[in-house]
Amino acid sequence: MMIKNIVQYEHFVWIDIENPTEEELYSLDLPFHIDRNLLEDALEPGHLPKLEREATYDFLILRAYTAEAKPKGIEVGEISNKIAFFIHEKGLLTIHRANFEFLRNKEAEYEDVDALILEIANDILMTFEVPLQAQADKMDEMESELFLKGGNHLSIKSLYFEKAKVRLTKKILVITQNVIHQFKVDDKFKTTLQDIKDTLVDMMLRADEIIDDSNALFNAYMSFSTQKNNEVIKLLTIFSAFFLPLTFIVGVYGMNFRFMPEINWEFGYYFSWLVMISVSVVIYMWFKRKKFL
């Protein structure tokens, strides 16, 4: 169901439209003579951040992180939701499908549109703060599981999803940075805009660090798996080295030829045991000398 909120400030009006259908949006009497193609962009779920300048208004799309409900999301639309801004000096129109708590807490008086947009943009960036920290903590947990507990309970599938999410997060942040660099505000808001740019750089660096950690963790996991496989092969090789000559001896005396002197010999059975034990001792000593055991 569509929700439409109108907030009248001293110098401009803010119209916020939540969860509209295509028909509902097109039926509204919207300000600024908005282009229909831009309305389609505003409704497209997976649209990436962008900024377009029209004759009388600017069209801006930003994405907020909303992936808590879908921990295995690996698509842009699964980890984030967008807010479309139609910006005019006398008004602001925002369109979004998701319910954003930070949009409902804008009761302060804003002197102009730029002040409100910059605060919303900062709120959007802050939605990435907790997920990035959670992903960093997850990498630390996986690293501890691998290096301190042997990695027996480490899920490579979980590692893949975490890596995919943080790569998508960085992609969104990089595109957002490009958009923010194109954004122009009044001189009195340049410090606020610079703070947002600095926050973006910090978050991208943190995303890079998590990606590096996930790559290192994946490589370490593969090395551990290879090492475990090598240990299994080594153990099987040792067993084979012991039993192959013993199997050969048993096979020789199991051929059932008519004339085999040891078969009729009184101590033939004990002699065969002596030979097999001697062979095993020699193999054991050789492995010890080569430090295979």
C-alpha positions as CSV (number, residue, x, y, z in Angstrom):
1,M,0.0,0.0,0.0
2,M,1.3,3.4,-1.0
3,I,2.1,5.9,1.8
4,K,2.4,9.6,0.9
5,N,3.8,12.1,3.4
6,I,4.1,15.8,2.9
7,V,6.3,18.0,5.2
8,Q,6.1,21.7,4.8
9,Y,9.3,23.6,5.8
10,E,9.7,27.3,5.8
11,H,11.4,27.6,2.4
12,F,10.5,24.3,0.7
13,V,8.2,21.3,0.7
14,W,9.2,17.6,1.0
15,I,7.0,15.0,-0.5
16,D,7.9,11.4,0.4
17,I,6.2,8.5,-1.4
18,E,6.7,5.0,0.0
19,N,5.9,1.7,-1.8
20,P,3.9,3.0,-4.8
21,T,2.8,0.9,-7.7
22,E,3.4,2.0,-11.2
23,E,-0.2,2.9,-11.7
24,E,-0.4,4.8,-8.4
25,L,2.7,6.8,-9.1
26,Y,1.7,7.8,-12.6
27,S,-1.8,8.8,-11.3
28,L,-0.3,11.3,-8.8
29,D,-0.1,15.0,-9.5
30,L,3.7,15.3,-9.1
31,P,5.6,18.6,-9.1
32,F,8.5,19.7,-11.3
33,H,7.0,18.2,-14.6
34,I,9.0,15.0,-14.0
35,D,10.0,12.9,-17.0
36,R,8.2,9.6,-17.2
37,N,11.5,7.8,-18.0
38,L,12.9,9.0,-14.7
39,L,9.9,7.7,-12.9
40,E,10.6,4.3,-14.4
41,D,14.1,4.5,-13.1
42,A,12.7,5.5,-9.6
43,L,10.6,2.3,-9.6
44,E,13.3,-0.1,-10.9
45,P,14.4,-2.2,-7.9
46,G,18.0,-2.9,-8.9
47,H,18.9,0.5,-10.3
48,L,22.4,1.6,-9.3
49,P,23.2,5.1,-7.8
50,K,23.3,7.9,-10.4
51,L,22.8,11.7,-10.8
52,E,21.1,13.3,-13.8
53,R,20.6,17.1,-14.2
54,E,17.4,18.2,-15.9
55,A,16.4,21.7,-16.8
56,T,14.5,22.5,-13.6
57,Y,15.5,19.7,-11.2
58,D,18.2,17.1,-10.5
59,F,17.4,13.4,-10.3
60,L,19.5,11.4,-7.8
61,I,19.4,7.7,-6.8
62,L,21.2,6.4,-3.7
63,R,21.1,2.9,-2.2
64,A,20.8,2.0,1.5
65,Y,22.0,-1.4,2.9
66,T,19.1,-3.6,3.9
67,A,20.5,-7.2,3.7
68,E,19.8,-8.4,7.3
69,A,16.7,-10.3,6.1
70,K,18.7,-12.0,3.3
71,P,22.0,-13.1,4.7
72,K,22.8,-15.0,1.5
73,G,21.9,-12.2,-0.9
74,I,24.4,-11.8,-3.7
75,E,22.5,-9.4,-5.9
76,V,22.4,-5.6,-5.6
77,G,18.7,-5.6,-5.1
78,E,19.0,-8.3,-2.4
79,I,21.4,-6.4,-0.1
80,S,20.2,-2.9,-0.6
81,N,17.2,-0.7,-1.5
82,K,17.2,2.6,-3.3
83,I,15.8,6.0,-2.7
84,A,15.1,8.2,-5.7
85,F,15.4,12.0,-5.2
86,F,13.8,14.7,-7.4
87,I,15.5,17.9,-6.3
88,H,14.2,21.4,-6.9
89,E,15.2,24.6,-5.1
90,K,11.6,24.9,-3.9
91,G,10.9,21.2,-3.1
92,L,12.1,17.7,-2.7
93,L,10.4,14.5,-3.9
94,T,11.6,11.1,-2.6
95,I,10.3,7.8,-3.9
96,H,11.2,4.4,-2.4
97,R,9.8,0.9,-1.9
98,A,11.4,-0.1,1.4
99,N,10.4,1.4,4.8
100,F,13.3,3.5,6.0
101,E,13.2,4.5,9.7
102,F,15.6,7.4,9.2
103,L,13.2,9.1,6.8
104,R,10.5,9.3,9.5
105,N,12.7,11.2,11.9
106,K,13.2,14.4,10.1
107,E,11.2,16.8,12.3
108,A,14.0,19.5,12.5
109,E,13.7,22.7,10.5
110,Y,15.9,22.7,7.4
111,E,16.9,26.0,5.9
112,D,16.9,24.6,2.4
113,V,16.7,21.4,0.3
114,D,20.5,20.8,0.4
115,A,20.5,20.5,4.1
116,L,17.8,17.8,4.1
117,I,19.4,15.9,1.2
118,L,22.8,15.9,2.9
119,E,21.4,14.6,6.1
120,I,19.5,11.8,4.3
121,A,22.6,10.9,2.3
122,N,24.6,10.6,5.5
123,D,21.8,8.4,7.0
124,I,22.0,6.2,3.9
125,L,25.8,5.8,4.3
126,M,25.3,4.9,8.0
127,T,23.3,1.9,7.0
128,F,26.5,0.4,5.7
129,E,28.3,0.9,9.1
130,V,26.9,-2.1,11.0
131,P,27.0,-4.6,8.1
132,L,30.7,-3.7,7.4
133,Q,31.6,-4.2,11.0
134,A,29.6,-7.5,11.1
135,Q,31.4,-8.7,8.0
136,A,34.8,-7.8,9.5
137,D,33.8,-9.7,12.7
138,K,32.7,-12.6,10.6
139,M,36.1,-12.7,8.9
140,D,37.8,-12.7,12.3
141,E,35.6,-15.6,13.5
142,M,36.4,-17.6,10.4
143,E,40.1,-16.9,10.7
144,S,40.0,-18.1,14.3
145,E,38.1,-21.2,13.3
146,L,40.7,-22.0,10.6
147,F,43.9,-21.3,12.4
148,L,43.0,-22.2,16.0
149,K,40.5,-25.0,15.6
150,G,41.7,-26.6,12.4
151,G,38.8,-25.3,10.2
152,N,36.7,-28.5,10.6
153,H,33.6,-26.4,11.1
154,L,34.5,-23.6,8.6
155,S,31.9,-23.3,5.9
156,I,33.4,-22.4,2.5
157,K,29.8,-21.7,1.4
158,S,29.4,-19.1,4.1
159,L,32.8,-17.6,3.2
160,Y,31.6,-17.3,-0.4
161,F,28.4,-15.5,0.5
162,E,30.3,-13.1,2.8
163,K,32.8,-12.3,0.1
164,A,30.1,-11.8,-2.5
165,K,28.2,-9.4,-0.2
166,V,31.2,-7.3,0.6
167,R,32.2,-7.1,-3.0
168,L,28.7,-5.8,-3.9
169,T,28.9,-3.4,-0.9
170,K,32.1,-2.0,-2.3
171,K,30.6,-1.7,-5.8
172,I,27.7,0.3,-4.4
173,L,30.0,2.5,-2.4
174,V,32.3,3.2,-5.4
175,I,29.4,4.2,-7.6
176,T,27.9,6.3,-4.8
177,Q,31.2,8.1,-4.4
178,N,31.2,8.9,-8.1
179,V,27.7,10.3,-7.7
180,I,28.5,12.3,-4.6
181,H,31.5,13.9,-6.4
182,Q,29.1,15.2,-9.0
183,F,26.7,16.6,-6.4
184,K,26.8,20.4,-6.0
185,V,25.7,22.3,-2.9
186,D,25.8,25.8,-1.6
187,D,29.2,26.9,-0.2
188,K,27.8,26.8,3.4
189,F,27.2,23.0,3.1
190,K,30.6,22.1,1.5
191,T,32.0,21.0,4.8
192,T,29.1,18.7,5.4
193,L,29.5,17.3,1.8
194,Q,33.2,16.8,2.4
195,D,32.4,14.8,5.6
196,I,30.2,12.5,3.5
197,K,33.0,12.0,1.0
198,D,35.4,11.2,3.8
199,T,33.0,8.7,5.2
200,L,32.7,7.0,1.8
201,V,36.4,6.7,1.5
202,D,36.7,5.2,5.0
203,M,34.0,2.7,4.2
204,M,35.5,1.7,0.9
205,L,38.9,1.1,2.6
206,R,37.2,-1.1,5.2
207,A,35.4,-3.0,2.4
208,D,38.8,-3.5,0.7
209,E,40.3,-4.8,3.9
210,I,37.4,-7.3,4.3
211,I,37.8,-8.4,0.7
212,D,41.6,-8.9,1.2
213,D,40.9,-10.9,4.4
214,S,38.3,-13.1,2.6
215,N,40.8,-13.8,-0.2
216,A,43.6,-14.6,2.3
217,L,41.1,-16.8,4.2
218,F,40.0,-18.6,1.1
219,N,43.6,-19.3,0.1
220,A,44.5,-20.5,3.6
221,Y,41.5,-22.8,3.6
222,M,42.5,-24.3,0.3
223,S,46.1,-24.8,1.6
224,F,44.8,-26.4,4.7
225,S,42.5,-28.7,2.6
226,T,45.5,-29.6,0.4
227,Q,47.6,-30.3,3.5
228,K,45.0,-32.6,4.9
229,N,44.7,-34.5,1.6
230,N,48.5,-34.8,1.5
231,E,48.5,-36.3,5.0
232,V,45.8,-38.8,4.1
233,I,47.8,-39.8,1.0
234,K,50.9,-40.0,3.0
235,L,49.2,-42.4,5.5
236,L,47.9,-44.5,2.7
237,T,51.3,-44.7,1.1
238,I,52.9,-45.8,4.4
239,F,50.3,-48.6,4.8
240,S,50.8,-49.6,1.2
241,A,54.6,-49.7,1.7
242,F,54.1,-52.2,4.6
243,F,51.5,-54.4,3.1
244,L,52.6,-54.7,-0.5
245,P,55.7,-56.9,0.3
246,L,53.7,-58.9,2.8
247,T,51.0,-59.4,0.2
248,F,53.7,-60.5,-2.2
249,I,55.1,-63.1,0.2
250,V,51.6,-64.4,1.0
251,G,50.8,-64.5,-2.7
252,V,54.0,-66.6,-3.5
253,Y,53.1,-69.2,-0.9
254,G,49.5,-69.2,-1.9
255,M,50.2,-70.3,-5.5
256,N,49.7,-74.0,-4.6
257,F,52.5,-75.4,-6.8
258,R,53.0,-79.1,-6.1
259,F,56.7,-78.8,-5.3
260,M,57.3,-76.0,-2.9
261,P,60.0,-77.1,-0.3
262,E,58.8,-74.7,2.5
263,I,55.3,-76.2,2.4
264,N,56.5,-79.6,3.7
265,W,59.1,-78.1,5.9
266,E,58.4,-78.4,9.6
267,F,59.3,-74.8,10.3
268,G,58.0,-73.3,7.1
269,Y,55.1,-71.5,8.7
270,Y,57.4,-69.9,11.3
271,F,59.9,-69.1,8.7
272,S,57.3,-67.2,6.6
273,W,56.3,-65.2,9.7
274,L,60.0,-64.4,10.4
275,V,60.5,-63.1,6.8
276,M,57.4,-60.9,7.0
277,I,58.3,-59.5,10.4
278,S,61.8,-58.8,9.2
279,V,60.6,-57.0,6.1
280,S,58.2,-54.9,8.2
281,V,61.1,-54.0,10.6
282,V,63.3,-53.0,7.7
283,I,60.6,-50.8,6.2
284,Y,59.9,-49.2,9.5
285,M,63.6,-48.4,10.1
286,W,63.9,-47.0,6.6
287,F,60.8,-44.7,7.2
288,K,62.3,-43.6,10.5
289,R,65.6,-42.8,8.9
290,K,63.9,-40.7,6.2
291,K,61.8,-39.1,8.9
292,F,58.5,-40.1,7.3
293,L,57.3,-41.4,10.7
